[in-house]
Amino acid sequence: MTRLKTFLFLAVTVLLATSVLAQRNYNDYNRIGIQGGVSLFDINTSNFVTERQTGFAAGFTTRGSFRNDFDLIYGLTFFSNKVGVLGSNLANSPFEKQFITYTIPNVQLNFLGSYNIVKHHFSIEFGPILNVNGNMKVDSERLENYILDGYTTLRAQDIEDISPINFHVMGGATVGLESFRLSAQYQYGVTNMFNKLNDQNLENPSGDPFKGNSSTIVLMAVVYF
């Protein structure tokens, strides 16, 4: 959690400085808002069988006019993502498999471009996101020693310590009013969030490196002040 707190401090500092700059430069339109919604999170990987699950997101955002039909959006968003990984209790019921739910807390700092199709009402958005996350924690202690599907000794808790810094690319759209919008976006993780597992001497019968790229659908409501 220390890395999340450090990132949060730096991100808030950047946002405050950028917000002051925006107030000076975006005379035409500049709004600060709060946002909240749900995340539908999964990991694209050949190492494990995964299941998309629902988490939540909340944060702060700023939208300002940039040039012609373009706006700039920057913000700080807190996520509690969830994902299922298939496993079983080999000791008691090896044939009864279930998805083990993990929670991944993370904070995102984004800097996005927005093209206004209908100014203040409908726009498409795109850009990079810096993501800092904590460990991928098993929700239930009862399932920590379950063996993951395709392995004989790799336990659910053995893959909790994942890479903390990841970069995403995002594309999406918002629709609504000048002070209230609904947004839908898709984020793809371009970095390997399982890369840190390759340094942990874990069971790996295939011999292929552990590799996973996040895949997230985010649905949110935004209120601007």
N, C-alpha and C positions, 0 to 999 in steps of 0.2 A: 504493500500500500504506500510505501515511502515514495516510490517513483511516481505514483498517481498524484500525491500531494505536491511534489516538486513541479510536475507538469502543470497542475492546476494553478499554482502560484504564478508561473511564467506565462501561462495562457491568459490569465486574468489581467496581468500587467500589460501584455500586448493588446488585448481587447480594449482596455481603458485608454491606452495611448492612441490606438487607431480610431476609437470613437471620437476623441477630442479632435483629431485631424479631420475626420469625416464631417464634423459639425462646421468646420471652417471651409471645407472645399465643396461639399455637396449642398449648395444652396437651393437647388431645384427641389430635391426630395431626399430626405434622410430620416429613416425610422428605426427605432430600437424596439425589439420585441422579445417576448417569451414564447417558447414552443414546447409541446409535449405530445407524446403519442406512443406507438408500438413499433417494435422491431421484429422482423421475421428473419431469423438468423440461421445460417447453415455453413458448413465447411466443405469445400470441394476437395476431396482427398481419395486416393486409392489405397491408403493404409488402413482405414477404418470404414465401417458402415455407419453413416450418420443420418440424423433426422432433423429437419428444420423445426424450430420451436419458437415460441413467442416470448419476447421480453418487453422492456419499456425504455423510453428515452425522454429526456427533458433538458432544456437549456436556454441559452440566450442567443439572440441573433440581431444583426444590424443589416439593413438594406439601404443603399444609397445610389443615387443617379451617378452614372459615370460618363457616358458619351452617347448621344443619339438615342437609340433604343436599348442601350445596355445599362444594366445595374451591376453593382458589386455587392456581394453578400459575404459576410464573415461572421463567425459565431463559435460558441463553445457549447458542446452538447455532452451530457452524461448518459451513458447507456448501461443497462443491465441485460446483456444478451444471454440467451439460453440455447443450448444445442444438445441433441441426444446422440449417444454413441452406443452401438449394439454390444451387449455382453451377456454373460450368464454366470451362474454359480456352479462351477465345474465339480465342486465337492459334493453337492447335494442334488442339483437338478441341471445337468449339463445340456439337456435338450430343451429346457425352458428359457428362451432368450427374451431379453427386454432391453429397451432403450434406457440407458443411464443418463439422467439429466445433469448437465454441467451449467454453471453460471459463470459468465465472464464479465466482470465490471470493467468499464473503460471510459475514457474521456477523449473527445475528438475536437480538434481545432480545424476549422475549414475556411477556405478562401475561394469563393466561387464566382463565376460569371453568370449573368442572367440576361437572356434576350427577351424583351417584352413584345409578345405578339399583340396583346391588348394592354396598353400601359396601365399599371396598377391593378390589373384584373387577371391576366393570364400570361405566364412566362415559362420558358424552358431554361433549365439550369444545369451547370456542369462545372467540374473542377476537381482539384486534389484535396485530400483530407489526411491530416496527420492523426494517427490513432495510437494511444498509449493505454495498454490494458494490464490488469492484474492477472493472477493465475486463473486457469480454467478449473474451477472448484466443483467437485462432486457435491450435488445438493444433499444427498442422504448418506450419512456415515455407514449405514447398513450395506450400501452398494460399493463402498470404496475398494473392497477386495474381490469384487467380481472380475472375472477374466474377460478381456475384450475379444470380440468375435474374430476368429482367424489366428488366435494366439493360444499358447498353453500356459504361460507364466505372467504375461503382461496384465497387470491389474489396472482397474479404472483410475486409481489414484496416481499411478506411475506417469501419466501423461498430463498432469496438472500444470507443470512448470513450463509454460510456453513462452515464445518470444514476446517481449514487452512492447517493442516499437514496430508498428506496421503502417504502410501507406495504402490508401484507398483511392480509387477514382470513382466519381459519382456522376450520374445523370438523372434528371428528374424534371418535374413540372410543379407549378403552383397555380391555384385558381381561387378567386374570391374577390374580396373588396380591398379598399386601400388600407383598412385597419385590421382585417381578418382574412386569413387565407388557409386553405388546405393544401398540403404538399404530399407528393409521393416521389420517392427516389429509390434508385438502385445503387448500391455500393459494391464494388469488387475489390478485394484485397490483392494488390499486385505483389506483395511480399509474402514469404513463406512463414506463416505463423507457427508452424511446427519445427522450424529450423533448430531451435534450442534442444529439441528432443534428440537430435543426432549426436549431441555431445554427452549423452547420459548412459551409454552402454546398455540400452534397452533391448529386449528380445525383438529380433527383426528377421523372421524366417525368409522373407522375400529377398532380402539384401538391398532393396531399393531404399533410398533415403526417405525419412519422414518428410512429407510435404503436404501442406494444406493452405488453401486460399479461401478467405472468408467471402461469403455471398449473403448480402443483407438487403432486404426490402424494408424501407422505413416509411411509415405513414404518420403524419403529424398535422396538428393544428397550430397556427401561428397567430398571435395577437400582437399588433403593433401599437405603440404609444406615440 
